[in-house]
Amino acid sequence: MSARDLNDGRVSISLEPMGEGAVPLLEERRAALSESFLEVEEPVEAPVQDPWMTFWRENGFWVFFFLVCAISVAIVAVKIAQGRPSAEVSQTVEILSIPIVSTIFTWCHIWLAVQMCFYPVEFFGCCKIGNSGLGLGWQGIVPRKASKMAEKSCELMVGRLVKMEEIIDRFTFDEFFSTLGQAMAQCQANVNEKVAAKHIPKLWAVLPQSVKEEMLRKAMEATQASFEPMRQDIRGNIESILNVKEMAVERMVAHPELLIHMFKQVGRKEFSFIMRCGAQMGLALGFAQTGLWAATRGCSWCSWVLLPVSGLIIGNLTNWVAIKMIFSPVHPHRFCGGRVNFQGVFLKRQPEVSKELARLITDTVVNAERMLEYLVASPGYEKALDIFNKHIASTLDDLAGFARELIPVAMGKDQWAELKKDVVQAMLEELPHHSGLFSRFADQVLQIENTLAVRLAKLPPDEFEQMLHPVFQEDEWLLILLGGVLGVIVGLFQAAVLGQ
């Protein structure tokens, strides 16, 4: 079909062929839309940090620990080189090994506690108690509490912060037809061909091309006229058509690996921080443990009490402190003129975490493609079809104009009703051919990611904390207990080795 403009005085639509991957004017219009939208809600930007400061903050302790280990090895090597008695060398090794073992043990058991939050995805063990995920074995806290965690987080994110009525309002007539008008015109032209070939094949075959184009123009005018009534109808019934919160919860529960990836990704800096801080506490407590062991070395049985008990204290204390540091204190406590902020490390990064969480949610759960997939398989699809049928029928009646009463008589009511049904069916068959185009347009126009990021960042810290912490809080004691048990085991092992 040659290039031609269909213009009803509101939106001009070109009928030039358009590839599936093309989104006419989308980038330019998206930029314009984003500018107007972000006048109200500014984007969340992560603070720019000096790379050297970041490096030393994240790796400075390990550089220091490596030096401690190197110095310890050097001291032992010097004593051996000097030909010192083996008993003296052995005693030196025993003393120097205690803080090193304490550091490595503390880092390892905190790392294990972090892994146990996520893995195994399925219960591993025996004697499982119903669907609790508990028994003689273990299931990661996140997959075990997937339903509860998804329910709580989605209630806030896609229940309170993002309303579907607000999202529907972002579909505007001008934006829709200026961007997707060509695709809609192609769909309509194909529908005309299919329906006419069935109902008036001989007449359609001899109609001049100009007449067919005029019919297409009239059809597009009617489609444009029906846009706002259909949008309002969908908006008024959106809760019965598409429950986005239920969709998000179902997907997360069915695919707990999405939740695992989401929490690991947004919390990766916090997990690294608490493991690093745990190792620092382990080294400090290890030095204290060394002093106590050296002071009681003359007592044959003291090491069997001191080392396991100190291991219990170190294991419990470091896990408890590590867990508390993530979410406590909830509100910022600023010192030194605001330069020092004493706050839970996860909450301190609330703007950055909000941006990343919004990106992960929209990439994997709440986007146009997922919503369409869910709608087609949900009870709301029938309601959506009813609305679609109603407005298509109304559009056809409008096209018939003054003859709307005569056509059913001339064609027969049954044939007129069948024609309407065929138009709907043909349109439903054509639209999926452009689903990728429509999905990309919807994602970029709706701005769900940006909306969610901005509103999460603006939440009061206590509400942001309540979105995630309570679910973990129920099982914190297990992770603390794990640290203590492992501390006792390592302490007994140390006592056995040092006792020799």
C-alpha positions as CSV (number, residue, x, y, z in Angstrom):
1,M,0.0,0.0,0.0
2,S,1.4,3.4,-0.9
3,A,2.1,6.0,1.8
4,R,-1.0,7.8,2.8
5,D,-2.1,9.8,5.8
6,L,-5.2,9.1,7.7
7,N,-6.1,12.2,9.6
8,D,-9.2,12.9,11.6
9,G,-7.9,16.2,12.8
10,R,-6.4,14.7,15.9
11,V,-3.7,12.2,15.0
12,S,-2.0,11.5,11.7
13,I,-1.2,7.8,10.9
14,S,1.1,6.8,8.1
15,L,0.4,3.5,6.4
16,E,4.0,2.9,5.3
17,P,5.0,-0.7,6.2
18,M,6.6,-1.0,9.6
19,G,9.0,-3.7,10.9
20,E,8.2,-5.5,14.1
21,G,11.2,-4.1,15.8
22,A,10.4,-0.5,15.0
23,V,8.8,1.8,17.5
24,P,8.1,5.1,15.6
25,L,9.0,8.2,17.6
26,L,9.2,6.2,20.8
27,E,12.6,7.3,22.0
28,E,11.9,10.9,21.3
29,R,8.4,10.7,22.9
30,R,9.6,8.6,25.7
31,A,12.2,11.3,26.5
32,A,9.5,14.0,26.4
33,L,7.2,11.9,28.6
34,S,10.0,11.2,31.1
35,E,10.9,14.8,31.4
36,S,7.3,15.8,32.2
37,F,6.9,12.9,34.5
38,L,10.1,13.4,36.4
39,E,9.3,17.0,37.0
40,V,7.2,15.5,39.8
41,E,9.3,12.5,40.7
42,E,13.0,12.9,40.4
43,P,15.1,9.9,39.6
44,V,17.1,8.2,42.3
45,E,20.8,8.5,41.8
46,A,23.4,6.5,43.7
47,P,26.0,8.7,45.3
48,V,29.3,9.0,43.4
49,Q,32.2,7.5,45.5
50,D,35.9,7.7,45.1
51,P,37.1,4.3,43.8
52,W,40.2,4.3,46.0
53,M,38.1,5.0,49.1
54,T,35.8,2.2,48.1
55,F,38.7,-0.2,47.6
56,W,40.3,0.5,51.0
57,R,36.9,0.4,52.8
58,E,36.1,-3.0,51.3
59,N,39.6,-4.5,51.2
60,G,41.7,-2.6,53.8
61,F,41.0,-5.2,56.6
62,W,42.0,-8.1,54.4
63,V,45.2,-6.3,53.5
64,F,45.9,-5.9,57.2
65,F,44.9,-9.5,57.9
66,F,47.3,-10.7,55.2
67,L,50.1,-8.7,56.8
68,V,49.3,-10.3,60.2
69,C,49.4,-13.8,58.7
70,A,52.7,-12.9,56.8
71,I,54.3,-11.5,60.0
72,S,53.2,-14.6,62.0
73,V,54.7,-16.9,59.4
74,A,57.9,-14.8,59.4
75,I,58.2,-15.0,63.2
76,V,57.9,-18.8,63.1
77,A,60.4,-19.0,60.2
78,V,62.9,-16.9,62.1
79,K,62.6,-19.1,65.2
80,I,63.1,-22.2,63.0
81,A,66.1,-20.6,61.3
82,Q,67.6,-19.7,64.6
83,G,67.4,-23.3,65.6
84,R,65.1,-22.7,68.6
85,P,63.8,-25.7,70.4
86,S,60.8,-27.4,68.8
87,A,58.7,-26.8,72.0
88,E,59.3,-23.1,71.7
89,V,58.4,-23.1,68.0
90,S,55.3,-25.1,68.7
91,Q,54.2,-22.7,71.5
92,T,54.7,-19.8,69.1
93,V,52.6,-21.4,66.4
94,E,49.8,-22.2,69.0
95,I,49.7,-18.6,70.2
96,L,49.8,-17.0,66.7
97,S,47.2,-19.4,65.3
98,I,44.4,-18.5,67.7
99,P,43.5,-15.0,66.3
100,I,44.0,-16.2,62.7
101,V,41.7,-19.2,63.3
102,S,39.2,-17.0,65.1
103,T,39.1,-14.6,62.1
104,I,38.7,-17.3,59.5
105,F,36.1,-19.1,61.5
106,T,34.1,-16.0,62.1
107,W,34.1,-15.1,58.4
108,C,33.1,-18.6,57.4
109,H,30.2,-19.0,59.8
110,I,28.8,-15.7,58.9
111,W,29.2,-16.6,55.2
112,L,27.4,-19.9,56.0
113,A,24.6,-18.0,57.8
114,V,24.1,-15.8,54.7
115,Q,24.0,-18.9,52.4
116,M,21.5,-20.6,54.7
117,C,19.2,-17.6,54.2
118,F,18.9,-18.7,50.5
119,Y,19.8,-22.3,50.1
120,P,18.9,-25.0,49.6
121,V,15.9,-24.0,47.6
122,E,14.1,-27.3,48.4
123,F,14.1,-28.9,51.8
124,F,17.2,-31.1,52.2
125,G,17.0,-33.8,54.9
126,C,14.4,-36.0,56.4
127,C,11.3,-36.0,58.7
128,K,10.0,-32.8,57.2
129,I,7.2,-31.3,59.3
130,G,4.3,-30.7,56.8
131,N,5.0,-27.7,54.5
132,S,6.9,-25.8,57.2
133,G,10.3,-26.4,55.7
134,L,11.5,-27.6,59.1
135,G,12.6,-31.1,60.2
136,L,15.9,-33.0,60.4
137,G,17.4,-30.8,57.6
138,W,17.2,-27.3,56.3
139,Q,15.6,-25.2,53.6
140,G,16.7,-21.6,52.9
141,I,14.7,-19.0,54.8
142,V,13.8,-17.1,51.6
143,P,12.4,-20.1,49.6
144,R,10.8,-21.4,52.8
145,K,9.1,-18.1,53.5
146,A,8.6,-17.3,49.8
147,S,4.8,-16.9,50.0
148,K,4.9,-14.7,53.1
149,M,7.8,-12.6,51.8
150,A,6.2,-12.1,48.4
151,E,2.9,-11.2,50.0
152,K,4.4,-8.6,52.3
153,S,6.7,-7.0,49.7
154,C,4.1,-7.0,46.9
155,E,1.5,-5.6,49.2
156,L,3.6,-2.5,49.7
157,M,5.2,-2.2,46.2
158,V,2.3,-3.0,43.8
159,G,-0.5,-2.7,46.3
160,R,0.2,0.7,48.0
161,L,2.9,2.5,46.1
162,V,1.8,1.7,42.5
163,K,-2.0,1.8,41.8
164,M,-3.2,0.2,38.5
165,E,-5.7,3.1,38.0
166,E,-2.8,5.5,38.0
167,I,-0.9,3.3,35.6
168,I,-3.9,3.1,33.2
169,D,-4.1,6.9,33.2
170,R,-0.7,7.2,31.7
171,F,-2.0,5.7,28.4
172,T,-3.0,8.9,26.5
173,F,-4.7,9.1,23.1
174,D,-2.0,11.2,21.4
175,E,0.9,9.0,22.8
176,F,-0.8,5.8,21.8
177,F,-1.7,6.6,18.2
178,S,1.3,8.7,17.4
179,T,3.5,5.8,18.5
180,L,1.5,2.7,17.6
181,G,-0.8,4.1,14.9
182,Q,1.0,2.4,12.1
183,A,0.7,-1.0,13.9
184,M,-2.9,-0.5,14.6
185,A,-3.5,0.5,10.9
186,Q,-1.8,-2.6,9.7
187,C,-3.9,-4.7,12.1
188,Q,-7.1,-3.0,10.9
189,A,-6.1,-3.5,7.2
190,N,-5.5,-7.2,7.8
191,V,-8.8,-7.5,9.7
192,N,-10.7,-5.8,6.8
193,E,-9.1,-8.3,4.3
194,K,-10.0,-11.3,6.4
195,V,-13.6,-10.3,7.2
196,A,-14.4,-9.0,3.7
197,A,-13.0,-12.1,2.1
198,K,-15.4,-14.2,4.2
199,H,-18.5,-12.1,4.0
200,I,-18.3,-10.2,0.7
201,P,-15.5,-11.9,-1.3
202,K,-16.8,-11.0,-4.8
203,L,-17.5,-7.4,-4.0
204,W,-14.2,-7.0,-2.1
205,A,-12.3,-8.4,-5.1
206,V,-13.5,-5.7,-7.5
207,L,-13.5,-2.7,-5.1
208,P,-11.0,0.0,-6.1
209,Q,-8.0,0.4,-3.9
210,S,-9.0,4.0,-3.1
211,V,-12.3,2.7,-1.7
212,K,-10.6,0.1,0.5
213,E,-8.3,2.9,1.8
214,E,-11.3,5.1,2.5
215,M,-12.9,2.2,4.4
216,L,-9.7,1.8,6.4
217,R,-9.6,5.5,7.2
218,K,-13.2,5.4,8.5
219,A,-12.4,2.3,10.6
220,M,-9.3,4.0,12.1
221,E,-11.4,7.1,12.9
222,A,-13.9,4.9,14.7
223,T,-11.1,3.1,16.5
224,Q,-9.6,6.4,17.6
225,A,-13.0,7.6,18.8
226,S,-13.4,4.4,20.9
227,F,-10.0,4.7,22.6
228,E,-11.1,6.9,25.5
229,P,-14.4,5.1,26.3
230,M,-12.5,1.7,26.3
231,R,-9.7,3.0,28.5
232,Q,-12.2,4.4,31.0
233,D,-14.1,1.1,31.0
234,I,-10.9,-0.8,31.6
235,R,-9.8,1.6,34.3
236,G,-13.1,1.2,36.1
237,N,-12.9,-2.6,36.0
238,I,-9.1,-3.0,36.4
239,E,-9.3,-4.8,39.8
240,S,-11.5,-7.5,38.3
241,I,-9.5,-7.7,35.1
242,L,-5.9,-7.8,36.3
243,N,-4.7,-8.2,39.9
244,V,-1.1,-7.3,39.6
245,K,-0.3,-8.0,43.3
246,E,-1.7,-11.5,43.0
247,M,0.2,-12.0,39.7
248,A,3.5,-10.9,41.4
249,V,3.0,-13.1,44.4
250,E,2.1,-16.2,42.3
251,R,5.2,-15.7,40.2
252,M,7.5,-15.3,43.1
253,V,6.1,-18.3,44.9
254,A,6.2,-20.5,41.8
255,H,9.8,-19.3,41.1
256,P,11.6,-18.8,44.5
257,E,14.9,-18.4,42.6
258,L,13.6,-14.9,41.6
259,L,13.2,-13.9,45.2
260,I,16.7,-15.4,46.0
261,H,18.2,-13.5,43.1
262,M,16.4,-10.3,44.1
263,F,17.5,-10.4,47.8
264,K,21.1,-11.5,47.0
265,Q,21.4,-8.7,44.4
266,V,20.0,-5.8,46.4
267,G,21.8,-7.0,49.6
268,R,25.1,-8.0,48.2
269,K,26.9,-5.0,49.7
270,E,25.4,-5.6,53.1
271,F,26.3,-9.3,53.1
272,S,29.8,-8.4,52.2
273,F,29.9,-5.7,54.8
274,I,28.7,-8.0,57.7
275,M,31.1,-10.8,56.7
276,R,34.0,-8.2,56.7
277,C,32.9,-6.7,60.0
278,G,32.5,-10.2,61.5
279,A,36.0,-11.1,60.5
280,Q,37.2,-7.9,62.2
281,M,35.4,-8.8,65.4
282,G,36.8,-12.3,65.1
283,L,40.3,-11.0,64.9
284,A,39.8,-8.7,67.9
285,L,38.2,-11.4,70.0
286,G,40.8,-13.8,68.8
287,F,43.5,-11.6,70.4
288,A,41.5,-11.6,73.6
289,Q,41.1,-15.3,73.4
290,T,44.9,-15.7,72.9
291,G,45.6,-13.7,76.1
292,L,43.2,-15.8,78.1
293,W,44.6,-19.0,76.8
294,A,48.2,-17.9,77.5
295,A,47.3,-16.9,81.0
296,T,45.7,-20.3,81.8
297,R,48.2,-22.4,79.8
298,G,49.5,-24.0,82.9
299,C,46.1,-25.5,83.7
300,S,45.7,-28.8,81.9
301,W,41.9,-28.7,81.6
302,C,41.4,-25.0,81.2
303,S,41.8,-25.0,77.4
304,W,38.9,-27.6,77.2
305,V,36.7,-25.0,78.8
306,L,38.1,-21.7,77.7
307,L,38.3,-22.4,74.0
308,P,34.8,-23.9,73.5
309,V,33.2,-21.3,75.7
310,S,35.0,-18.4,74.0
311,G,34.1,-20.1,70.6
312,L,30.4,-20.1,71.7
313,I,30.6,-16.4,72.7
314,I,32.4,-15.4,69.5
315,G,30.0,-17.4,67.3
316,N,26.9,-16.1,68.9
317,L,28.0,-12.6,69.4
318,T,29.4,-12.0,65.9
319,N,26.3,-13.5,64.2
320,W,24.0,-11.5,66.4
321,V,25.9,-8.2,65.8
322,A,26.1,-9.0,62.0
323,I,22.4,-9.5,61.8
324,K,21.6,-6.4,63.9
325,M,23.9,-4.2,61.8
326,I,21.8,-4.8,58.7
327,F,18.6,-3.2,60.0
328,S,19.5,-1.5,63.2
329,P,19.2,1.3,64.1
330,V,16.2,2.0,61.8
331,H,16.5,5.8,61.8
332,P,19.7,7.7,61.0
333,H,21.8,8.9,63.9
334,R,24.1,11.6,62.6
335,F,27.3,12.8,64.3
336,C,30.2,15.1,63.4
337,G,28.0,17.6,61.7
338,G,26.2,14.9,59.7
339,R,29.3,13.4,58.2
340,V,28.9,10.2,60.2
341,N,25.6,8.3,59.9
342,F,25.0,5.5,62.4
343,Q,22.2,3.5,60.8
344,G,21.4,-0.1,59.6
345,V,23.6,-0.6,56.6
346,F,20.7,-1.8,54.4
347,L,18.6,1.2,55.4
348,K,21.5,3.6,54.9
349,R,21.4,2.6,51.2
350,Q,17.6,3.0,50.9
351,P,17.7,5.2,47.7
352,E,20.2,3.0,46.0
353,V,18.5,-0.2,47.1
354,S,15.1,1.2,46.0
355,K,16.4,1.8,42.5
356,E,17.9,-1.6,42.2
357,L,14.9,-3.4,43.7
358,A,12.5,-1.5,41.3
359,R,14.6,-2.6,38.3
360,L,14.7,-6.2,39.4
361,I,10.9,-6.3,40.1
362,T,10.0,-4.8,36.7
363,D,12.6,-6.9,34.8
364,T,11.3,-10.2,36.2
365,V,7.8,-9.8,37.6
366,V,5.9,-6.6,36.9
367,N,6.2,-5.7,33.2
368,A,3.9,-5.6,30.2
369,E,4.8,-9.0,28.9
370,R,4.3,-10.7,32.2
371,M,1.0,-8.9,32.8
372,L,-0.3,-9.9,29.4
373,E,0.7,-13.6,29.9
374,Y,-1.0,-13.6,33.3
375,L,-4.1,-11.9,32.0
376,V,-4.6,-14.4,29.2
377,A,-4.5,-17.3,31.7
378,S,-6.6,-15.6,34.5
379,P,-10.3,-15.3,35.1
380,G,-10.1,-11.6,34.3
381,Y,-9.5,-12.4,30.7
382,E,-13.2,-13.0,30.1
383,K,-14.0,-9.6,31.6
384,A,-11.4,-8.0,29.3
385,L,-12.9,-9.8,26.3
386,D,-16.4,-8.6,27.2
387,I,-15.2,-5.0,27.3
388,F,-13.3,-5.5,24.0
389,N,-16.4,-7.1,22.4
390,K,-18.7,-4.3,23.6
391,H,-16.5,-1.5,22.2
392,I,-15.8,-3.3,18.9
393,A,-19.6,-3.8,18.4
394,S,-20.2,-0.2,19.3
395,T,-17.5,0.9,16.8
396,L,-19.1,-1.2,14.0
397,D,-22.5,0.4,14.8
398,D,-20.9,3.8,14.6
399,L,-19.3,2.9,11.3
400,A,-22.7,1.9,10.0
401,G,-24.0,5.4,10.9
402,F,-27.6,6.1,9.9
403,A,-27.8,2.6,8.3
404,R,-27.2,0.8,11.6
405,E,-30.9,-0.1,11.8
406,L,-31.1,-1.2,8.2
407,I,-28.0,-3.4,7.9
408,P,-29.2,-6.1,10.3
409,V,-32.5,-6.2,8.3
410,A,-30.7,-6.3,5.0
411,M,-28.0,-8.8,6.1
412,G,-30.0,-10.6,8.7
413,K,-29.5,-10.2,12.4
414,D,-27.6,-13.5,12.7
415,Q,-25.1,-12.6,9.9
416,W,-24.6,-9.1,11.3
417,A,-23.9,-10.6,14.7
418,E,-21.5,-13.1,13.1
419,L,-19.7,-10.3,11.2
420,K,-19.1,-8.5,14.5
421,K,-17.8,-11.7,16.0
422,D,-15.5,-12.3,13.1
423,V,-14.1,-8.7,13.4
424,V,-13.3,-9.3,17.1
425,Q,-11.8,-12.7,16.4
426,A,-9.7,-11.3,13.5
427,M,-8.4,-8.5,15.7
428,L,-7.5,-10.9,18.4
429,E,-5.5,-12.9,15.9
430,E,-3.7,-9.9,14.5
431,L,-2.8,-8.1,17.7
432,P,-0.4,-10.9,18.9
433,H,1.7,-10.3,15.8
434,H,2.7,-6.9,17.3
435,S,2.7,-8.0,21.0
436,G,6.5,-7.2,21.3
437,L,5.9,-3.7,20.0
438,F,3.0,-3.1,22.3
439,S,4.9,-4.5,25.3
440,R,7.9,-2.3,24.7
441,F,5.7,0.8,24.3
442,A,3.7,0.0,27.4
443,D,6.9,-0.5,29.6
444,Q,8.4,2.7,28.4
445,V,5.3,4.8,28.8
446,L,4.0,3.4,32.1
447,Q,7.4,4.1,33.9
448,I,6.6,1.5,36.6
449,E,10.3,1.1,37.4
450,N,10.9,4.8,38.0
451,T,7.7,5.3,39.9
452,L,8.5,2.3,42.2
453,A,12.1,3.4,42.7
454,V,11.1,7.0,43.7
455,R,8.4,6.0,46.0
456,L,10.4,3.3,47.7
457,A,13.2,5.8,48.3
458,K,10.7,8.2,49.9
459,L,9.3,5.7,52.3
460,P,10.0,6.4,56.0
461,P,12.9,4.1,57.1
462,D,10.6,2.1,59.5
463,E,8.2,1.2,56.7
464,F,11.1,0.3,54.4
465,E,12.5,-2.0,57.1
466,Q,9.1,-3.6,57.7
467,M,9.0,-4.6,54.1
468,L,11.8,-7.2,54.5
469,H,13.0,-7.6,58.0
470,P,10.1,-9.2,59.9
471,V,10.2,-12.3,57.7
472,F,13.9,-12.8,58.4
473,Q,13.5,-11.9,62.1
474,E,11.5,-15.0,62.9
475,D,14.5,-17.2,62.1
476,E,17.4,-15.0,63.3
477,W,17.7,-17.2,66.4
478,L,18.6,-20.2,64.3
479,L,21.4,-18.4,62.5
480,I,22.7,-17.1,65.9
481,L,22.5,-20.6,67.3
482,L,24.4,-21.9,64.3
483,G,27.3,-19.5,65.1
484,G,27.4,-20.7,68.7
485,V,27.4,-24.4,67.8
486,L,30.1,-24.0,65.2
487,G,32.1,-21.9,67.7
488,V,32.0,-24.7,70.3
489,I,33.0,-27.3,67.6
490,V,36.0,-25.2,66.5
491,G,36.9,-24.5,70.1
492,L,37.0,-28.2,71.0
493,F,39.1,-28.8,67.9
494,Q,41.5,-26.1,68.9
495,A,41.7,-27.4,72.5
496,A,42.5,-30.9,71.2
497,V,45.3,-29.6,68.9
498,L,46.8,-27.1,71.3
499,G,46.5,-29.7,74.2
500,Q,49.0,-31.8,72.3
